[in-house]
């Protein structure tokens, strides 16, 4: 029966099992859950004590004597009460630890890149993931599902086909579900995007569901829901090879995208430059080179004397 106490126990087990690999957001969620109800903290403390006791008692000499055939003889004998109580305690203790570990979600495997770094990883099922700059993934595979949390950044997945185990990418409260396909996901502070390159994926965002087709991108925002638009595959694939490709993009967008890859930032010195359209292909992470190219294409000049590289009207 699904009772409040059983649900609290399940939640406590989940929070405890992932405590060593949790993100800052997950840590805040755990702390808020513990503070929300005294029963939460009590159940979590019970699991902590059980775990600690298992570590302390596992190799105790007296309890070693309770293993194997000695356990059976102990039950038939009239040993002192402490031994019988210890036998019961050990059974409950390791039984509880076993059950908690059996039903707790698997520990996440974390993949991450630094600013300006790009990396290709092969996941446990053969799925190939390409991580863009400043990206973090938490990967959990169980017997029934393959779950990936994109904590921040951008990644491309070439998903190994397994119809029995859906491949689900979590973007906050949104999900992308695939079986065998190639797609990209990006998660920013206030929005997310899903770009389908091959195959088919289902995007879930709030109460909305949408099956994307190749060459489509779904933009996910809190206010607008799912907005689907066609995508230029050459532009979409550019970052995988280290290129930033723009077609009539506002200069403000070019600057913001270039700044994702470099410690030295580009900055518009005049708001009148923000909407000037720009087309071109630029190497990611090369802020000075991008500024020089922009100066050759647009009526702007570059001030390279400070910490930032400032673009000014000519």
ABEGO torsion letter per residue (X at the ends): XBBAAAAAAAAAAAAAAAAAABBAAAAAAAAAAAAABAAAAAAAAAAAAAAAAAAAAAABAAAAAABEAAAAAAAABBBBAAAAAAAAAAAAAAAAAAAAAAABBBBBBBBBBBBGBBBBBBBAAGBBBBBBBGBBBBBBBBAABBBBBBABEBBBBBBBBBAABBBBBBBEABBBBBABBBBBBBBBAABBBBBBABEBBBBBBEABBBBBBBGBBBBBBAAAEBBBBBBBAAAAAAAAAGBBBBBGBBAAAAAAAAAAABABBBBBABAAAAABBBBEBBBBGBAAAAAAAAAAABBBBBBAABABBBBBBX
